[in-house]
């Protein structure tokens, strides 16, 4: 859904990576707020139709790749692993602190 917005929504909804931007203006005697609420409802309905109600999660294949990566034996290998693991940074509490400790040792 996020990588491409269905055609009927493209007049007022644009996507960029994992974000959807909904824009509206007053029309047909309705205020901009009323039109915007109507547009948001349409976007949410389309998300529900596509079963996108469960929130954002990491790709299980990426998690599997990270978990099966061999244990780094030197700083170069550690940096390679951290590059891969960085994919999950937004799902990991205090990722920056954890990775900083690893590189310091």
PDB file as gemmi writes it, atoms N, CA and C in Angstrom:
CRYST1    1.000    1.000    1.000  90.00  90.00  90.00 P 1                      
ATOM      1  N   UNK A   1       0.824  -1.197   0.000  1.00  0.00           N  
ATOM      2  CA  UNK A   1       0.000   0.000   0.000  1.00  0.00           C  
ATOM      3  C   UNK A   1       0.863   1.253   0.000  1.00  0.00           C  
ATOM      4  N   UNK A   2       1.862   1.302   0.860  1.00  0.00           N  
ATOM      5  CA  UNK A   2       2.610   2.538   1.004  1.00  0.00           C  
ATOM      6  C   UNK A   2       3.508   2.802  -0.191  1.00  0.00           C  
ATOM      7  N   UNK A   3       4.053   1.765  -0.798  1.00  0.00           N  
ATOM      8  CA  UNK A   3       4.943   1.992  -1.934  1.00  0.00           C  
ATOM      9  C   UNK A   3       4.180   2.523  -3.145  1.00  0.00           C  
ATOM     10  N   UNK A   4       2.916   2.241  -3.205  1.00  0.00           N  
ATOM     11  CA  UNK A   4       2.107   2.864  -4.251  1.00  0.00           C  
ATOM     12  C   UNK A   4       0.698   3.080  -3.717  1.00  0.00           C  
ATOM     13  N   UNK A   5       0.165   4.245  -4.005  1.00  0.00           N  
ATOM     14  CA  UNK A   5      -1.180   4.590  -3.556  1.00  0.00           C  
ATOM     15  C   UNK A   5      -2.153   4.162  -4.644  1.00  0.00           C  
ATOM     16  N   UNK A   6      -3.222   3.446  -4.276  1.00  0.00           N  
ATOM     17  CA  UNK A   6      -4.210   3.035  -5.283  1.00  0.00           C  
ATOM     18  C   UNK A   6      -4.728   4.239  -6.080  1.00  0.00           C  
ATOM     19  N   UNK A   7      -4.982   4.028  -7.342  1.00  0.00           N  
ATOM     20  CA  UNK A   7      -5.361   5.090  -8.275  1.00  0.00           C  
ATOM     21  C   UNK A   7      -6.473   6.014  -7.762  1.00  0.00           C  
ATOM     22  N   UNK A   8      -7.563   5.519  -7.181  1.00  0.00           N  
ATOM     23  CA  UNK A   8      -8.625   6.442  -6.758  1.00  0.00           C  
ATOM     24  C   UNK A   8      -8.189   7.444  -5.678  1.00  0.00           C  
ATOM     25  N   UNK A   9      -7.123   7.151  -4.968  1.00  0.00           N  
ATOM     26  CA  UNK A   9      -6.676   8.031  -3.893  1.00  0.00           C  
ATOM     27  C   UNK A   9      -5.594   9.012  -4.339  1.00  0.00           C  
ATOM     28  N   UNK A  10      -5.059   8.839  -5.512  1.00  0.00           N  
ATOM     29  CA  UNK A  10      -3.905   9.640  -5.938  1.00  0.00           C  
ATOM     30  C   UNK A  10      -4.202  11.129  -6.077  1.00  0.00           C  
ATOM     31  N   UNK A  11      -5.467  11.502  -6.188  1.00  0.00           N  
ATOM     32  CA  UNK A  11      -5.809  12.923  -6.314  1.00  0.00           C  
ATOM     33  C   UNK A  11      -5.498  13.688  -5.032  1.00  0.00           C  
ATOM     34  N   UNK A  12      -5.466  12.977  -3.904  1.00  0.00           N  
ATOM     35  CA  UNK A  12      -5.239  13.662  -2.620  1.00  0.00           C  
ATOM     36  C   UNK A  12      -4.265  12.940  -1.699  1.00  0.00           C  
ATOM     37  N   UNK A  13      -3.721  11.814  -2.104  1.00  0.00           N  
ATOM     38  CA  UNK A  13      -2.791  11.067  -1.244  1.00  0.00           C  
ATOM     39  C   UNK A  13      -1.541  10.688  -2.042  1.00  0.00           C  
ATOM     40  N   UNK A  14      -0.393  11.040  -1.497  1.00  0.00           N  
ATOM     41  CA  UNK A  14       0.892  10.717  -2.114  1.00  0.00           C  
ATOM     42  C   UNK A  14       1.696   9.868  -1.148  1.00  0.00           C  
ATOM     43  N   UNK A  15       2.544   9.006  -1.669  1.00  0.00           N  
ATOM     44  CA  UNK A  15       3.380   8.200  -0.780  1.00  0.00           C  
ATOM     45  C   UNK A  15       4.847   8.501  -1.027  1.00  0.00           C  
ATOM     46  N   UNK A  16       5.613   8.388   0.036  1.00  0.00           N  
ATOM     47  CA  UNK A  16       7.060   8.563  -0.017  1.00  0.00           C  
ATOM     48  C   UNK A  16       7.642   7.598   0.994  1.00  0.00           C  
ATOM     49  N   UNK A  17       8.359   6.593   0.521  1.00  0.00           N  
ATOM     50  CA  UNK A  17       8.876   5.515   1.366  1.00  0.00           C  
ATOM     51  C   UNK A  17       7.736   4.920   2.174  1.00  0.00           C  
ATOM     52  N   UNK A  18       7.770   5.047   3.508  1.00  0.00           N  
ATOM     53  CA  UNK A  18       6.713   4.437   4.319  1.00  0.00           C  
ATOM     54  C   UNK A  18       5.735   5.471   4.868  1.00  0.00           C  
ATOM     55  N   UNK A  19       5.626   6.611   4.208  1.00  0.00           N  
ATOM     56  CA  UNK A  19       4.708   7.663   4.639  1.00  0.00           C  
ATOM     57  C   UNK A  19       3.651   7.902   3.575  1.00  0.00           C  
ATOM     58  N   UNK A  20       2.467   8.275   4.024  1.00  0.00           N  
ATOM     59  CA  UNK A  20       1.401   8.698   3.121  1.00  0.00           C  
ATOM     60  C   UNK A  20       1.044  10.122   3.497  1.00  0.00           C  
ATOM     61  N   UNK A  21       1.060  11.013   2.527  1.00  0.00           N  
ATOM     62  CA  UNK A  21       0.706  12.414   2.739  1.00  0.00           C  
ATOM     63  C   UNK A  21      -0.674  12.652   2.140  1.00  0.00           C  
ATOM     64  N   UNK A  22      -1.585  13.124   2.953  1.00  0.00           N  
ATOM     65  CA  UNK A  22      -2.943  13.411   2.502  1.00  0.00           C  
ATOM     66  C   UNK A  22      -3.115  14.924   2.509  1.00  0.00           C  
ATOM     67  N   UNK A  23      -3.508  15.485   1.374  1.00  0.00           N  
ATOM     68  CA  UNK A  23      -3.707  16.934   1.274  1.00  0.00           C  
ATOM     69  C   UNK A  23      -5.128  17.216   0.812  1.00  0.00           C  
ATOM     70  N   UNK A  24      -5.686  18.304   1.293  1.00  0.00           N  
ATOM     71  CA  UNK A  24      -7.075  18.633   0.984  1.00  0.00           C  
ATOM     72  C   UNK A  24      -7.262  20.141   0.964  1.00  0.00           C  
ATOM     73  N   UNK A  25      -8.293  20.566   0.252  1.00  0.00           N  
ATOM     74  CA  UNK A  25      -8.713  21.973   0.287  1.00  0.00           C  
ATOM     75  C   UNK A  25     -10.236  22.013   0.222  1.00  0.00           C  
ATOM     76  N   UNK A  26     -10.786  23.130   0.629  1.00  0.00           N  
ATOM     77  CA  UNK A  26     -12.243  23.279   0.631  1.00  0.00           C  
ATOM     78  C   UNK A  26     -12.786  23.050  -0.785  1.00  0.00           C  
ATOM     79  N   UNK A  27     -13.938  22.368  -0.855  1.00  0.00           N  
ATOM     80  CA  UNK A  27     -14.574  22.127  -2.151  1.00  0.00           C  
ATOM     81  C   UNK A  27     -16.042  21.796  -1.945  1.00  0.00           C  
ATOM     82  N   UNK A  28     -16.845  22.046  -2.943  1.00  0.00           N  
ATOM     83  CA  UNK A  28     -18.280  21.725  -2.928  1.00  0.00           C  
ATOM     84  C   UNK A  28     -18.984  22.237  -1.676  1.00  0.00           C  
ATOM     85  N   UNK A  29     -18.630  23.418  -1.209  1.00  0.00           N  
ATOM     86  CA  UNK A  29     -19.284  23.996  -0.038  1.00  0.00           C  
ATOM     87  C   UNK A  29     -18.828  23.411   1.286  1.00  0.00           C  
ATOM     88  N   UNK A  30     -17.872  22.480   1.262  1.00  0.00           N  
ATOM     89  CA  UNK A  30     -17.341  21.888   2.495  1.00  0.00           C  
ATOM     90  C   UNK A  30     -16.048  22.602   2.882  1.00  0.00           C  
ATOM     91  N   UNK A  31     -15.788  22.671   4.178  1.00  0.00           N  
ATOM     92  CA  UNK A  31     -14.538  23.278   4.644  1.00  0.00           C  
ATOM     93  C   UNK A  31     -13.371  22.347   4.323  1.00  0.00           C  
ATOM     94  N   UNK A  32     -12.168  22.895   4.354  1.00  0.00           N  
ATOM     95  CA  UNK A  32     -10.972  22.086   4.110  1.00  0.00           C  
ATOM     96  C   UNK A  32     -10.869  20.960   5.134  1.00  0.00           C  
ATOM     97  N   UNK A  33     -11.275  21.240   6.381  1.00  0.00           N  
ATOM     98  CA  UNK A  33     -11.222  20.212   7.432  1.00  0.00           C  
ATOM     99  C   UNK A  33     -12.179  19.074   7.105  1.00  0.00           C  
ATOM    100  N   UNK A  34     -13.404  19.403   6.683  1.00  0.00           N  
ATOM    101  CA  UNK A  34     -14.374  18.354   6.349  1.00  0.00           C  
ATOM    102  C   UNK A  34     -13.899  17.514   5.163  1.00  0.00           C  
ATOM    103  N   UNK A  35     -13.348  18.165   4.165  1.00  0.00           N  
ATOM    104  CA  UNK A  35     -12.826  17.435   3.001  1.00  0.00           C  
ATOM    105  C   UNK A  35     -11.652  16.559   3.428  1.00  0.00           C  
ATOM    106  N   UNK A  36     -10.780  17.089   4.282  1.00  0.00           N  
ATOM    107  CA  UNK A  36      -9.620  16.326   4.749  1.00  0.00           C  
ATOM    108  C   UNK A  36     -10.064  15.092   5.535  1.00  0.00           C  
ATOM    109  N   UNK A  37     -11.060  15.252   6.399  1.00  0.00           N  
ATOM    110  CA  UNK A  37     -11.574  14.095   7.145  1.00  0.00           C  
ATOM    111  C   UNK A  37     -12.131  13.039   6.190  1.00  0.00           C  
ATOM    112  N   UNK A  38     -12.815  13.469   5.143  1.00  0.00           N  
ATOM    113  CA  UNK A  38     -13.346  12.526   4.149  1.00  0.00           C  
ATOM    114  C   UNK A  38     -12.188  11.788   3.464  1.00  0.00           C  
ATOM    115  N   UNK A  39     -11.146  12.522   3.103  1.00  0.00           N  
ATOM    116  CA  UNK A  39      -9.983  11.899   2.455  1.00  0.00           C  
ATOM    117  C   UNK A  39      -9.294  10.903   3.391  1.00  0.00           C  
ATOM    118  N   UNK A  40      -9.126  11.285   4.649  1.00  0.00           N  
ATOM    119  CA  UNK A  40      -8.501  10.369   5.615  1.00  0.00           C  
ATOM    120  C   UNK A  40      -9.315   9.091   5.757  1.00  0.00           C  
ATOM    121  N   UNK A  41     -10.630   9.213   5.822  1.00  0.00           N  
ATOM    122  CA  UNK A  41     -11.479   8.010   5.922  1.00  0.00           C  
ATOM    123  C   UNK A  41     -11.259   7.086   4.727  1.00  0.00           C  
ATOM    124  N   UNK A  42     -11.164   7.670   3.537  1.00  0.00           N  
ATOM    125  CA  UNK A  42     -10.945   6.854   2.333  1.00  0.00           C  
ATOM    126  C   UNK A  42      -9.593   6.138   2.392  1.00  0.00           C  
ATOM    127  N   UNK A  43      -8.561   6.844   2.843  1.00  0.00           N  
ATOM    128  CA  UNK A  43      -7.237   6.224   2.964  1.00  0.00           C  
ATOM    129  C   UNK A  43      -7.280   5.093   3.986  1.00  0.00           C  
ATOM    130  N   UNK A  44      -7.892   5.334   5.146  1.00  0.00           N  
ATOM    131  CA  UNK A  44      -7.971   4.302   6.190  1.00  0.00           C  
ATOM    132  C   UNK A  44      -8.794   3.105   5.722  1.00  0.00           C  
ATOM    133  N   UNK A  45      -9.877   3.346   4.978  1.00  0.00           N  
ATOM    134  CA  UNK A  45     -10.677   2.235   4.442  1.00  0.00           C  
ATOM    135  C   UNK A  45      -9.827   1.374   3.506  1.00  0.00           C  
ATOM    136  N   UNK A  46      -9.054   2.024   2.647  1.00  0.00           N  
ATOM    137  CA  UNK A  46      -8.203   1.285   1.701  1.00  0.00           C  
ATOM    138  C   UNK A  46      -7.130   0.496   2.451  1.00  0.00           C  
ATOM    139  N   UNK A  47      -6.601   1.083   3.519  1.00  0.00           N  
ATOM    140  CA  UNK A  47      -5.607   0.372   4.326  1.00  0.00           C  
ATOM    141  C   UNK A  47      -6.239  -0.859   4.977  1.00  0.00           C  
ATOM    142  N   UNK A  48      -7.455  -0.708   5.500  1.00  0.00           N  
ATOM    143  CA  UNK A  48      -8.149  -1.858   6.098  1.00  0.00           C  
ATOM    144  C   UNK A  48      -8.404  -2.939   5.051  1.00  0.00           C  
ATOM    145  N   UNK A  49      -8.847  -2.545   3.860  1.00  0.00           N  
ATOM    146  CA  UNK A  49      -9.097  -3.510   2.779  1.00  0.00           C  
ATOM    147  C   UNK A  49      -7.840  -4.313   2.461  1.00  0.00           C  
ATOM    148  N   UNK A  50      -6.693  -3.660   2.566  1.00  0.00           N  
ATOM    149  CA  UNK A  50      -5.419  -4.314   2.267  1.00  0.00           C  
ATOM    150  C   UNK A  50      -4.753  -4.904   3.502  1.00  0.00           C  
ATOM    151  N   UNK A  51      -5.519  -4.990   4.593  1.00  0.00           N  
ATOM    152  CA  UNK A  51      -5.060  -5.592   5.851  1.00  0.00           C  
ATOM    153  C   UNK A  51      -3.796  -4.916   6.389  1.00  0.00           C  
ATOM    154  N   UNK A  52      -3.780  -3.589   6.331  1.00  0.00           N  
ATOM    155  CA  UNK A  52      -2.643  -2.823   6.837  1.00  0.00           C  
ATOM    156  C   UNK A  52      -2.960  -2.212   8.193  1.00  0.00           C  
ATOM    157  N   UNK A  53      -3.758  -2.914   8.991  1.00  0.00           N  
ATOM    158  CA  UNK A  53      -4.171  -2.372  10.283  1.00  0.00           C  
ATOM    159  C   UNK A  53      -3.293  -2.847  11.433  1.00  0.00           C  
ATOM    160  N   UNK A  54      -2.342  -3.688  11.165  1.00  0.00           N  
ATOM    161  CA  UNK A  54      -1.531  -4.273  12.238  1.00  0.00           C  
ATOM    162  C   UNK A  54      -0.320  -3.441  12.621  1.00  0.00           C  
ATOM    163  N   UNK A  55      -0.104  -2.325  11.969  1.00  0.00           N  
ATOM    164  CA  UNK A  55       1.035  -1.488  12.312  1.00  0.00           C  
ATOM    165  C   UNK A  55       2.264  -1.826  11.488  1.00  0.00           C  
ATOM    166  N   UNK A  56       3.362  -1.230  11.869  1.00  0.00           N  
ATOM    167  CA  UNK A  56       4.620  -1.403  11.147  1.00  0.00           C  
ATOM    168  C   UNK A  56       5.454  -2.465  11.842  1.00  0.00           C  
ATOM    169  N   UNK A  57       5.963  -3.397  11.067  1.00  0.00           N  
ATOM    170  CA  UNK A  57       6.814  -4.458  11.610  1.00  0.00           C  
ATOM    171  C   UNK A  57       8.010  -4.664  10.702  1.00  0.00           C  
ATOM    172  N   UNK A  58       9.037  -5.219  11.261  1.00  0.00           N  
ATOM    173  CA  UNK A  58      10.231  -5.543  10.475  1.00  0.00           C  
ATOM    174  C   UNK A  58       9.937  -6.729   9.557  1.00  0.00           C  
ATOM    175  N   UNK A  59      10.602  -6.764   8.432  1.00  0.00           N  
ATOM    176  CA  UNK A  59      10.479  -7.861   7.482  1.00  0.00           C  
ATOM    177  C   UNK A  59      11.089  -9.121   8.099  1.00  0.00           C  
ATOM    178  N   UNK A  60      10.303 -10.196   8.256  1.00  0.00           N  
ATOM    179  CA  UNK A  60      10.817 -11.426   8.873  1.00  0.00           C  
ATOM    180  C   UNK A  60      12.048 -11.998   8.167  1.00  0.00           C  
ATOM    181  N   UNK A  61      12.145 -11.849   6.849  1.00  0.00           N  
ATOM    182  CA  UNK A  61      13.324 -12.348   6.129  1.00  0.00           C  
ATOM    183  C   UNK A  61      14.580 -11.590   6.541  1.00  0.00           C  
ATOM    184  N   UNK A  62      14.453 -10.281   6.756  1.00  0.00           N  
ATOM    185  CA  UNK A  62      15.610  -9.482   7.193  1.00  0.00           C  
ATOM    186  C   UNK A  62      16.028  -9.898   8.597  1.00  0.00           C  
ATOM    187  N   UNK A  63      15.055 -10.126   9.467  1.00  0.00           N  
ATOM    188  CA  UNK A  63      15.366 -10.562  10.831  1.00  0.00           C  
ATOM    189  C   UNK A  63      16.106 -11.890  10.787  1.00  0.00           C  
ATOM    190  N   UNK A  64      15.633 -12.807   9.945  1.00  0.00           N  
ATOM    191  CA  UNK A  64      16.276 -14.114   9.815  1.00  0.00           C  
ATOM    192  C   UNK A  64      17.719 -13.971   9.334  1.00  0.00           C  
ATOM    193  N   UNK A  65      17.943 -13.087   8.357  1.00  0.00           N  
ATOM    194  CA  UNK A  65      19.310 -12.863   7.855  1.00  0.00           C  
ATOM    195  C   UNK A  65      20.224 -12.340   8.949  1.00  0.00           C  
ATOM    196  N   UNK A  66      19.716 -11.416   9.739  1.00  0.00           N  
ATOM    197  CA  UNK A  66      20.517 -10.834  10.817  1.00  0.00           C  
ATOM    198  C   UNK A  66      20.832 -11.886  11.877  1.00  0.00           C  
ATOM    199  N   UNK A  67      19.822 -12.688  12.221  1.00  0.00           N  
ATOM    200  CA  UNK A  67      20.016 -13.714  13.259  1.00  0.00           C  
ATOM    201  C   UNK A  67      20.974 -14.818  12.812  1.00  0.00           C  
ATOM    202  N   UNK A  68      20.982 -15.134  11.518  1.00  0.00           N  
ATOM    203  CA  UNK A  68      21.836 -16.227  11.044  1.00  0.00           C  
ATOM    204  C   UNK A  68      23.227 -15.746  10.619  1.00  0.00           C  
ATOM    205  N   UNK A  69      23.485 -14.454  10.692  1.00  0.00           N  
ATOM    206  CA  UNK A  69      24.793 -13.901  10.323  1.00  0.00           C  
ATOM    207  C   UNK A  69      25.842 -14.463  11.272  1.00  0.00           C  
ATOM    208  N   UNK A  70      27.005 -14.876  10.790  1.00  0.00           N  
ATOM    209  CA  UNK A  70      28.042 -15.415  11.678  1.00  0.00           C  
ATOM    210  C   UNK A  70      28.510 -14.359  12.689  1.00  0.00           C  
ATOM    211  N   UNK A  71      28.926 -14.816  13.850  1.00  0.00           N  
ATOM    212  CA  UNK A  71      29.413 -13.911  14.892  1.00  0.00           C  
ATOM    213  C   UNK A  71      30.644 -13.165  14.387  1.00  0.00           C  
ATOM    214  N   UNK A  72      30.617 -11.825  14.443  1.00  0.00           N  
ATOM    215  CA  UNK A  72      31.778 -11.054  13.984  1.00  0.00           C  
ATOM    216  C   UNK A  72      33.015 -11.372  14.817  1.00  0.00           C  
ATOM    217  N   UNK A  73      34.158 -11.468  14.144  1.00  0.00           N  
ATOM    218  CA  UNK A  73      35.403 -11.819  14.826  1.00  0.00           C  
ATOM    219  C   UNK A  73      36.379 -10.648  14.905  1.00  0.00           C  
ATOM    220  N   UNK A  74      36.091  -9.574  14.176  1.00  0.00           N  
ATOM    221  CA  UNK A  74      36.951  -8.389  14.229  1.00  0.00           C  
ATOM    222  C   UNK A  74      36.090  -7.148  13.971  1.00  0.00           C  
ATOM    223  N   UNK A  75      36.728  -5.997  14.036  1.00  0.00           N  
ATOM    224  CA  UNK A  75      35.966  -4.752  13.913  1.00  0.00           C  
ATOM    225  C   UNK A  75      35.354  -4.591  12.518  1.00  0.00           C  
ATOM    226  N   UNK A  76      36.038  -5.024  11.485  1.00  0.00           N  
ATOM    227  CA  UNK A  76      35.498  -4.932  10.127  1.00  0.00           C  
ATOM    228  C   UNK A  76      34.226  -5.758   9.999  1.00  0.00           C  
ATOM    229  N   UNK A  77      34.268  -7.000  10.486  1.00  0.00           N  
ATOM    230  CA  UNK A  77      33.083  -7.863  10.432  1.00  0.00           C  
ATOM    231  C   UNK A  77      31.958  -7.293  11.291  1.00  0.00           C  
ATOM    232  N   UNK A  78      32.324  -6.696  12.430  1.00  0.00           N  
ATOM    233  CA  UNK A  78      31.313  -6.089  13.297  1.00  0.00           C  
ATOM    234  C   UNK A  78      30.630  -4.929  12.580  1.00  0.00           C  
ATOM    235  N   UNK A  79      31.404  -4.116  11.891  1.00  0.00           N  
ATOM    236  CA  UNK A  79      30.823  -2.997  11.147  1.00  0.00           C  
ATOM    237  C   UNK A  79      29.893  -3.506  10.040  1.00  0.00           C  
ATOM    238  N   UNK A  80      30.260  -4.596   9.382  1.00  0.00           N  
ATOM    239  CA  UNK A  80      29.394  -5.178   8.355  1.00  0.00           C  
ATOM    240  C   UNK A  80      28.074  -5.638   8.971  1.00  0.00           C  
ATOM    241  N   UNK A  81      28.171  -6.315  10.116  1.00  0.00           N  
ATOM    242  CA  UNK A  81      26.959  -6.792  10.782  1.00  0.00           C  
ATOM    243  C   UNK A  81      26.091  -5.621  11.241  1.00  0.00           C  
ATOM    244  N   UNK A  82      26.716  -4.585  11.787  1.00  0.00           N  
ATOM    245  CA  UNK A  82      25.957  -3.413  12.231  1.00  0.00           C  
ATOM    246  C   UNK A  82      25.271  -2.721  11.055  1.00  0.00           C  
ATOM    247  N   UNK A  83      25.917  -2.724   9.893  1.00  0.00           N  
ATOM    248  CA  UNK A  83      25.278  -2.166   8.703  1.00  0.00           C  
ATOM    249  C   UNK A  83      24.001  -2.905   8.363  1.00  0.00           C  
ATOM    250  N   UNK A  84      24.042  -4.225   8.465  1.00  0.00           N  
ATOM    251  CA  UNK A  84      22.852  -5.032   8.221  1.00  0.00           C  
ATOM    252  C   UNK A  84      21.832  -4.840   9.341  1.00  0.00           C  
ATOM    253  N   UNK A  85      22.295  -4.871  10.577  1.00  0.00           N  
ATOM    254  CA  UNK A  85      21.390  -4.750  11.725  1.00  0.00           C  
ATOM    255  C   UNK A  85      20.754  -3.369  11.809  1.00  0.00           C  
ATOM    256  N   UNK A  86      21.384  -2.376  11.209  1.00  0.00           N  
ATOM    257  CA  UNK A  86      20.832  -1.022  11.242  1.00  0.00           C  
ATOM    258  C   UNK A  86      19.429  -0.973  10.647  1.00  0.00           C  
ATOM    259  N   UNK A  87      19.102  -1.946   9.793  1.00  0.00           N  
ATOM    260  CA  UNK A  87      17.754  -2.038   9.235  1.00  0.00           C  
ATOM    261  C   UNK A  87      16.711  -2.049  10.351  1.00  0.00           C  
ATOM    262  N   UNK A  88      17.035  -2.676  11.479  1.00  0.00           N  
ATOM    263  CA  UNK A  88      16.081  -2.817  12.585  1.00  0.00           C  
ATOM    264  C   UNK A  88      16.193  -1.710  13.625  1.00  0.00           C  
ATOM    265  N   UNK A  89      16.988  -0.681  13.371  1.00  0.00           N  
ATOM    266  CA  UNK A  89      17.232   0.318  14.414  1.00  0.00           C  
ATOM    267  C   UNK A  89      15.954   0.936  14.966  1.00  0.00           C  
ATOM    268  N   UNK A  90      14.939   1.149  14.129  1.00  0.00           N  
ATOM    269  CA  UNK A  90      13.730   1.789  14.647  1.00  0.00           C  
ATOM    270  C   UNK A  90      12.867   0.839  15.473  1.00  0.00           C  
ATOM    271  N   UNK A  91      13.182  -0.440  15.464  1.00  0.00           N  
ATOM    272  CA  UNK A  91      12.449  -1.419  16.267  1.00  0.00           C  
ATOM    273  C   UNK A  91      13.218  -1.819  17.523  1.00  0.00           C  
ATOM    274  N   UNK A  92      14.412  -1.278  17.712  1.00  0.00           N  
ATOM    275  CA  UNK A  92      15.283  -1.664  18.822  1.00  0.00           C  
ATOM    276  C   UNK A  92      15.469  -0.496  19.776  1.00  0.00           C  
ATOM    277  N   UNK A  93      15.084  -0.702  21.031  1.00  0.00           N  
ATOM    278  CA  UNK A  93      15.228   0.346  22.037  1.00  0.00           C  
ATOM    279  C   UNK A  93      16.711   0.655  22.245  1.00  0.00           C  
ATOM    280  N   UNK A  94      17.061   1.934  22.210  1.00  0.00           N  
ATOM    281  CA  UNK A  94      18.422   2.435  22.427  1.00  0.00           C  
ATOM    282  C   UNK A  94      19.440   1.777  21.490  1.00  0.00           C  
ATOM    283  N   UNK A  95      19.067   1.619  20.227  1.00  0.00           N  
ATOM    284  CA  UNK A  95      19.973   1.005  19.254  1.00  0.00           C  
ATOM    285  C   UNK A  95      21.301   1.754  19.168  1.00  0.00           C  
ATOM    286  N   UNK A  96      21.241   3.085  19.152  1.00  0.00           N  
ATOM    287  CA  UNK A  96      22.476   3.876  19.036  1.00  0.00           C  
ATOM    288  C   UNK A  96      23.407   3.594  20.206  1.00  0.00           C  
ATOM    289  N   UNK A  97      22.862   3.505  21.415  1.00  0.00           N  
ATOM    290  CA  UNK A  97      23.682   3.211  22.586  1.00  0.00           C  
ATOM    291  C   UNK A  97      24.271   1.817  22.530  1.00  0.00           C  
ATOM    292  N   UNK A  98      23.493   0.860  22.077  1.00  0.00           N  
ATOM    293  CA  UNK A  98      23.982  -0.518  21.976  1.00  0.00           C  
ATOM    294  C   UNK A  98      25.096  -0.635  20.941  1.00  0.00           C  
ATOM    295  N   UNK A  99      24.908  -0.027  19.784  1.00  0.00           N  
ATOM    296  CA  UNK A  99      25.920  -0.151  18.734  1.00  0.00           C  
ATOM    297  C   UNK A  99      27.175   0.635  19.091  1.00  0.00           C  
ATOM    298  N   UNK A 100      27.038   1.744  19.812  1.00  0.00           N  
ATOM    299  CA  UNK A 100      28.199   2.526  20.234  1.00  0.00           C  
ATOM    300  C   UNK A 100      29.061   1.720  21.198  1.00  0.00           C  
ATOM    301  N   UNK A 101      28.429   0.997  22.109  1.00  0.00           N  
ATOM    302  CA  UNK A 101      29.159   0.161  23.066  1.00  0.00           C  
ATOM    303  C   UNK A 101      29.920  -0.929  22.327  1.00  0.00           C  
ATOM    304  N   UNK A 102      29.294  -1.525  21.321  1.00  0.00           N  
ATOM    305  CA  UNK A 102      29.940  -2.597  20.566  1.00  0.00           C  
ATOM    306  C   UNK A 102      31.190  -2.095  19.847  1.00  0.00           C  
ATOM    307  N   UNK A 103      31.112  -0.930  19.239  1.00  0.00           N  
ATOM    308  CA  UNK A 103      32.262  -0.412  18.493  1.00  0.00           C  
ATOM    309  C   UNK A 103      33.376   0.062  19.410  1.00  0.00           C  
ATOM    310  N   UNK A 104      33.029   0.462  20.624  1.00  0.00           N  
ATOM    311  CA  UNK A 104      34.036   0.964  21.559  1.00  0.00           C  
ATOM    312  C   UNK A 104      34.888  -0.163  22.126  1.00  0.00           C  
ATOM    313  N   UNK A 105      34.363  -1.376  22.158  1.00  0.00           N  
ATOM    314  CA  UNK A 105      35.117  -2.477  22.781  1.00  0.00           C  
ATOM    315  C   UNK A 105      36.095  -3.127  21.846  1.00  0.00           C  
TER     316      UNK A 105                                                      
END                                                                             
